[in-house]
Amino acid sequence: MKAEGGVPAFTWQAGYGAFSIGASQADTVIKYIQNQEEHHRKVTFPEEFRRFLERYKVAYDERYVWD
């Protein structure tokens, strides 16, 4: 992102995850983002991220997930 000039001050955090979606899921993702603060009152982001990893069978080392 930084190299392409899209976000000049962009830097990655120590860790990150990225998931792709299909165009048919865009509205659902937009609603999720708009309601993210409320959603994370019920489920923390680390809990949700682990669920994504497990749902999509992504191998991960717990030592590197929010420690």
DAKAFEN-V421814 format. One record per pair of residues at least 12 apart in sequence whose C-alpha atoms are under 10 Angstrom apart, sorted by the first residue. I is the first residue (numbers start at 1). J is the second residue. Records with the same first field share a line. If there is no record, write none. Layout:
BEGIN
I: J ; J
END
This chain:
BEGIN
14: 64 ; 66
15: 64 ; 65 ; 66
16: 65
17: 49 ; 52 ; 53
19: 52 ; 53 ; 56
45: 66
46: 65 ; 66
47: 65
49: 65
50: 62 ; 65
END
